[in-house]
């Protein structure tokens, strides 16, 4: 932020580690959640969270992403899986 960074986009399609690994085919869920929390904890940084919604895969988590917007200064963008 001191260097001029004003916005950050983070992609996260699930809050469940097992689904994260299945969707991304790699580990790293903890690192993404840590990066998200660090971004949210940085004053003056605008955080956007991109979530690709996939029917039958993670669509049951939409309320969890919406709830995050109530408790944190984050903009969640839902992207439809094509």
Phi and psi in radians as a Rosetta constraint file:
Dihedral C 1 N 2 CA 2 C 2 CIRCULARHARMONIC -1.075 0.35
Dihedral N 2 CA 2 C 2 N 3 CIRCULARHARMONIC -0.490 0.35
Dihedral C 2 N 3 CA 3 C 3 CIRCULARHARMONIC -1.525 0.35
Dihedral N 3 CA 3 C 3 N 4 CIRCULARHARMONIC 0.014 0.35
Dihedral C 3 N 4 CA 4 C 4 CIRCULARHARMONIC 1.923 0.35
Dihedral N 4 CA 4 C 4 N 5 CIRCULARHARMONIC 0.003 0.35
Dihedral C 4 N 5 CA 5 C 5 CIRCULARHARMONIC -1.171 0.35
Dihedral N 5 CA 5 C 5 N 6 CIRCULARHARMONIC 2.209 0.35
Dihedral C 5 N 6 CA 6 C 6 CIRCULARHARMONIC -2.068 0.35
Dihedral N 6 CA 6 C 6 N 7 CIRCULARHARMONIC -0.466 0.35
Dihedral C 6 N 7 CA 7 C 7 CIRCULARHARMONIC -2.372 0.35
Dihedral N 7 CA 7 C 7 N 8 CIRCULARHARMONIC 2.636 0.35
Dihedral C 7 N 8 CA 8 C 8 CIRCULARHARMONIC -2.484 0.35
Dihedral N 8 CA 8 C 8 N 9 CIRCULARHARMONIC 2.413 0.35
Dihedral C 8 N 9 CA 9 C 9 CIRCULARHARMONIC -1.916 0.35
Dihedral N 9 CA 9 C 9 N 10 CIRCULARHARMONIC 2.293 0.35
Dihedral C 9 N 10 CA 10 C 10 CIRCULARHARMONIC -2.198 0.35
Dihedral N 10 CA 10 C 10 N 11 CIRCULARHARMONIC 2.375 0.35
Dihedral C 10 N 11 CA 11 C 11 CIRCULARHARMONIC -1.772 0.35
Dihedral N 11 CA 11 C 11 N 12 CIRCULARHARMONIC 2.217 0.35
Dihedral C 11 N 12 CA 12 C 12 CIRCULARHARMONIC -2.648 0.35
Dihedral N 12 CA 12 C 12 N 13 CIRCULARHARMONIC 2.073 0.35
Dihedral C 12 N 13 CA 13 C 13 CIRCULARHARMONIC -1.721 0.35
Dihedral N 13 CA 13 C 13 N 14 CIRCULARHARMONIC -0.113 0.35
Dihedral C 13 N 14 CA 14 C 14 CIRCULARHARMONIC -2.760 0.35
Dihedral N 14 CA 14 C 14 N 15 CIRCULARHARMONIC 2.694 0.35
Dihedral C 14 N 15 CA 15 C 15 CIRCULARHARMONIC -1.765 0.35
Dihedral N 15 CA 15 C 15 N 16 CIRCULARHARMONIC 0.119 0.35
Dihedral C 15 N 16 CA 16 C 16 CIRCULARHARMONIC -1.882 0.35
Dihedral N 16 CA 16 C 16 N 17 CIRCULARHARMONIC 2.202 0.35
Dihedral C 16 N 17 CA 17 C 17 CIRCULARHARMONIC -1.065 0.35
Dihedral N 17 CA 17 C 17 N 18 CIRCULARHARMONIC -0.691 0.35
Dihedral C 17 N 18 CA 18 C 18 CIRCULARHARMONIC -1.131 0.35
Dihedral N 18 CA 18 C 18 N 19 CIRCULARHARMONIC -0.681 0.35
Dihedral C 18 N 19 CA 19 C 19 CIRCULARHARMONIC -1.217 0.35
Dihedral N 19 CA 19 C 19 N 20 CIRCULARHARMONIC -0.672 0.35
Dihedral C 19 N 20 CA 20 C 20 CIRCULARHARMONIC -0.981 0.35
Dihedral N 20 CA 20 C 20 N 21 CIRCULARHARMONIC -0.814 0.35
Dihedral C 20 N 21 CA 21 C 21 CIRCULARHARMONIC -1.142 0.35
Dihedral N 21 CA 21 C 21 N 22 CIRCULARHARMONIC -0.669 0.35
Dihedral C 21 N 22 CA 22 C 22 CIRCULARHARMONIC -1.197 0.35
Dihedral N 22 CA 22 C 22 N 23 CIRCULARHARMONIC -0.714 0.35
Dihedral C 22 N 23 CA 23 C 23 CIRCULARHARMONIC -1.253 0.35
Dihedral N 23 CA 23 C 23 N 24 CIRCULARHARMONIC -0.792 0.35
Dihedral C 23 N 24 CA 24 C 24 CIRCULARHARMONIC -1.584 0.35
Dihedral N 24 CA 24 C 24 N 25 CIRCULARHARMONIC -0.282 0.35
Dihedral C 24 N 25 CA 25 C 25 CIRCULARHARMONIC 1.061 0.35
Dihedral N 25 CA 25 C 25 N 26 CIRCULARHARMONIC 0.591 0.35
Dihedral C 25 N 26 CA 26 C 26 CIRCULARHARMONIC -2.781 0.35
Dihedral N 26 CA 26 C 26 N 27 CIRCULARHARMONIC 2.835 0.35
Dihedral C 26 N 27 CA 27 C 27 CIRCULARHARMONIC -1.473 0.35
Dihedral N 27 CA 27 C 27 N 28 CIRCULARHARMONIC 3.083 0.35
Dihedral C 27 N 28 CA 28 C 28 CIRCULARHARMONIC 2.256 0.35
Dihedral N 28 CA 28 C 28 N 29 CIRCULARHARMONIC 0.063 0.35
Dihedral C 28 N 29 CA 29 C 29 CIRCULARHARMONIC -0.959 0.35
Dihedral N 29 CA 29 C 29 N 30 CIRCULARHARMONIC -0.809 0.35
Dihedral C 29 N 30 CA 30 C 30 CIRCULARHARMONIC -1.067 0.35
Dihedral N 30 CA 30 C 30 N 31 CIRCULARHARMONIC -0.655 0.35
Dihedral C 30 N 31 CA 31 C 31 CIRCULARHARMONIC -1.172 0.35
Dihedral N 31 CA 31 C 31 N 32 CIRCULARHARMONIC -0.687 0.35
Dihedral C 31 N 32 CA 32 C 32 CIRCULARHARMONIC -1.173 0.35
Dihedral N 32 CA 32 C 32 N 33 CIRCULARHARMONIC -0.764 0.35
Dihedral C 32 N 33 CA 33 C 33 CIRCULARHARMONIC -1.123 0.35
Dihedral N 33 CA 33 C 33 N 34 CIRCULARHARMONIC -0.669 0.35
Dihedral C 33 N 34 CA 34 C 34 CIRCULARHARMONIC -1.138 0.35
Dihedral N 34 CA 34 C 34 N 35 CIRCULARHARMONIC -0.747 0.35
Dihedral C 34 N 35 CA 35 C 35 CIRCULARHARMONIC -1.098 0.35
Dihedral N 35 CA 35 C 35 N 36 CIRCULARHARMONIC -0.715 0.35
Dihedral C 35 N 36 CA 36 C 36 CIRCULARHARMONIC -1.078 0.35
Dihedral N 36 CA 36 C 36 N 37 CIRCULARHARMONIC -0.822 0.35
Dihedral C 36 N 37 CA 37 C 37 CIRCULARHARMONIC -1.126 0.35
Dihedral N 37 CA 37 C 37 N 38 CIRCULARHARMONIC -0.726 0.35
Dihedral C 37 N 38 CA 38 C 38 CIRCULARHARMONIC -1.063 0.35
Dihedral N 38 CA 38 C 38 N 39 CIRCULARHARMONIC -0.715 0.35
Dihedral C 38 N 39 CA 39 C 39 CIRCULARHARMONIC -1.126 0.35
Dihedral N 39 CA 39 C 39 N 40 CIRCULARHARMONIC -0.763 0.35
Dihedral C 39 N 40 CA 40 C 40 CIRCULARHARMONIC -1.140 0.35
Dihedral N 40 CA 40 C 40 N 41 CIRCULARHARMONIC -0.512 0.35
Dihedral C 40 N 41 CA 41 C 41 CIRCULARHARMONIC -1.451 0.35
Dihedral N 41 CA 41 C 41 N 42 CIRCULARHARMONIC -0.073 0.35
Dihedral C 41 N 42 CA 42 C 42 CIRCULARHARMONIC -1.604 0.35
Dihedral N 42 CA 42 C 42 N 43 CIRCULARHARMONIC 1.932 0.35
Dihedral C 42 N 43 CA 43 C 43 CIRCULARHARMONIC -1.056 0.35
Dihedral N 43 CA 43 C 43 N 44 CIRCULARHARMONIC 2.404 0.35
Dihedral C 43 N 44 CA 44 C 44 CIRCULARHARMONIC 1.476 0.35
Dihedral N 44 CA 44 C 44 N 45 CIRCULARHARMONIC -0.010 0.35
Dihedral C 44 N 45 CA 45 C 45 CIRCULARHARMONIC -1.756 0.35
Dihedral N 45 CA 45 C 45 N 46 CIRCULARHARMONIC 2.168 0.35
Dihedral C 45 N 46 CA 46 C 46 CIRCULARHARMONIC -1.518 0.35
Dihedral N 46 CA 46 C 46 N 47 CIRCULARHARMONIC 2.162 0.35
Dihedral C 46 N 47 CA 47 C 47 CIRCULARHARMONIC -1.951 0.35
Dihedral N 47 CA 47 C 47 N 48 CIRCULARHARMONIC 2.218 0.35
Dihedral C 47 N 48 CA 48 C 48 CIRCULARHARMONIC -2.000 0.35
Dihedral N 48 CA 48 C 48 N 49 CIRCULARHARMONIC 2.339 0.35
Dihedral C 48 N 49 CA 49 C 49 CIRCULARHARMONIC -1.993 0.35
Dihedral N 49 CA 49 C 49 N 50 CIRCULARHARMONIC 2.065 0.35
Dihedral C 49 N 50 CA 50 C 50 CIRCULARHARMONIC -1.652 0.35
Dihedral N 50 CA 50 C 50 N 51 CIRCULARHARMONIC 2.280 0.35
Dihedral C 50 N 51 CA 51 C 51 CIRCULARHARMONIC -2.290 0.35
Dihedral N 51 CA 51 C 51 N 52 CIRCULARHARMONIC 2.076 0.35
Dihedral C 51 N 52 CA 52 C 52 CIRCULARHARMONIC -1.483 0.35
Dihedral N 52 CA 52 C 52 N 53 CIRCULARHARMONIC 2.073 0.35
Dihedral C 52 N 53 CA 53 C 53 CIRCULARHARMONIC -1.604 0.35
Dihedral N 53 CA 53 C 53 N 54 CIRCULARHARMONIC 2.207 0.35
Dihedral C 53 N 54 CA 54 C 54 CIRCULARHARMONIC -2.168 0.35
Dihedral N 54 CA 54 C 54 N 55 CIRCULARHARMONIC 2.073 0.35
Dihedral C 54 N 55 CA 55 C 55 CIRCULARHARMONIC -0.995 0.35
Dihedral N 55 CA 55 C 55 N 56 CIRCULARHARMONIC 2.255 0.35
Dihedral C 55 N 56 CA 56 C 56 CIRCULARHARMONIC 1.403 0.35
Dihedral N 56 CA 56 C 56 N 57 CIRCULARHARMONIC -0.048 0.35
Dihedral C 56 N 57 CA 57 C 57 CIRCULARHARMONIC -1.960 0.35
Dihedral N 57 CA 57 C 57 N 58 CIRCULARHARMONIC -0.980 0.35
Dihedral C 57 N 58 CA 58 C 58 CIRCULARHARMONIC -2.408 0.35
Dihedral N 58 CA 58 C 58 N 59 CIRCULARHARMONIC 0.140 0.35
Dihedral C 58 N 59 CA 59 C 59 CIRCULARHARMONIC -1.126 0.35
Dihedral N 59 CA 59 C 59 N 60 CIRCULARHARMONIC -0.350 0.35
Dihedral C 59 N 60 CA 60 C 60 CIRCULARHARMONIC -1.262 0.35
Dihedral N 60 CA 60 C 60 N 61 CIRCULARHARMONIC -0.173 0.35
Dihedral C 60 N 61 CA 61 C 61 CIRCULARHARMONIC -1.683 0.35
Dihedral N 61 CA 61 C 61 N 62 CIRCULARHARMONIC -0.002 0.35
Dihedral C 61 N 62 CA 62 C 62 CIRCULARHARMONIC -0.920 0.35
Dihedral N 62 CA 62 C 62 N 63 CIRCULARHARMONIC -0.803 0.35
Dihedral C 62 N 63 CA 63 C 63 CIRCULARHARMONIC -1.033 0.35
Dihedral N 63 CA 63 C 63 N 64 CIRCULARHARMONIC -0.553 0.35
Dihedral C 63 N 64 CA 64 C 64 CIRCULARHARMONIC -1.168 0.35
Dihedral N 64 CA 64 C 64 N 65 CIRCULARHARMONIC -0.697 0.35
Dihedral C 64 N 65 CA 65 C 65 CIRCULARHARMONIC -1.197 0.35
Dihedral N 65 CA 65 C 65 N 66 CIRCULARHARMONIC -0.688 0.35
Dihedral C 65 N 66 CA 66 C 66 CIRCULARHARMONIC -1.103 0.35
Dihedral N 66 CA 66 C 66 N 67 CIRCULARHARMONIC -0.747 0.35
Dihedral C 66 N 67 CA 67 C 67 CIRCULARHARMONIC -1.064 0.35
Dihedral N 67 CA 67 C 67 N 68 CIRCULARHARMONIC -0.613 0.35
Dihedral C 67 N 68 CA 68 C 68 CIRCULARHARMONIC -1.021 0.35
Dihedral N 68 CA 68 C 68 N 69 CIRCULARHARMONIC -0.615 0.35
Dihedral C 68 N 69 CA 69 C 69 CIRCULARHARMONIC -1.212 0.35
Dihedral N 69 CA 69 C 69 N 70 CIRCULARHARMONIC -0.376 0.35
Dihedral C 69 N 70 CA 70 C 70 CIRCULARHARMONIC -1.400 0.35
Dihedral N 70 CA 70 C 70 N 71 CIRCULARHARMONIC -0.507 0.35
Dihedral C 70 N 71 CA 71 C 71 CIRCULARHARMONIC -1.813 0.35
Dihedral N 71 CA 71 C 71 N 72 CIRCULARHARMONIC -0.163 0.35
Dihedral C 71 N 72 CA 72 C 72 CIRCULARHARMONIC -2.438 0.35
Dihedral N 72 CA 72 C 72 N 73 CIRCULARHARMONIC 2.753 0.35
Dihedral C 72 N 73 CA 73 C 73 CIRCULARHARMONIC -1.490 0.35
Dihedral N 73 CA 73 C 73 N 74 CIRCULARHARMONIC 1.380 0.35
Dihedral C 73 N 74 CA 74 C 74 CIRCULARHARMONIC -2.451 0.35
Dihedral N 74 CA 74 C 74 N 75 CIRCULARHARMONIC 2.501 0.35
Dihedral C 74 N 75 CA 75 C 75 CIRCULARHARMONIC -1.824 0.35
Dihedral N 75 CA 75 C 75 N 76 CIRCULARHARMONIC 2.099 0.35
Dihedral C 75 N 76 CA 76 C 76 CIRCULARHARMONIC -1.729 0.35
Dihedral N 76 CA 76 C 76 N 77 CIRCULARHARMONIC 2.258 0.35
Dihedral C 76 N 77 CA 77 C 77 CIRCULARHARMONIC -1.989 0.35
Dihedral N 77 CA 77 C 77 N 78 CIRCULARHARMONIC 2.076 0.35
Dihedral C 77 N 78 CA 78 C 78 CIRCULARHARMONIC -1.567 0.35
Dihedral N 78 CA 78 C 78 N 79 CIRCULARHARMONIC 2.234 0.35
Dihedral C 78 N 79 CA 79 C 79 CIRCULARHARMONIC -2.005 0.35
Dihedral N 79 CA 79 C 79 N 80 CIRCULARHARMONIC 2.228 0.35
Dihedral C 79 N 80 CA 80 C 80 CIRCULARHARMONIC -1.358 0.35
Dihedral N 80 CA 80 C 80 N 81 CIRCULARHARMONIC 2.285 0.35
Dihedral C 80 N 81 CA 81 C 81 CIRCULARHARMONIC -1.237 0.35
Dihedral N 81 CA 81 C 81 N 82 CIRCULARHARMONIC 2.217 0.35
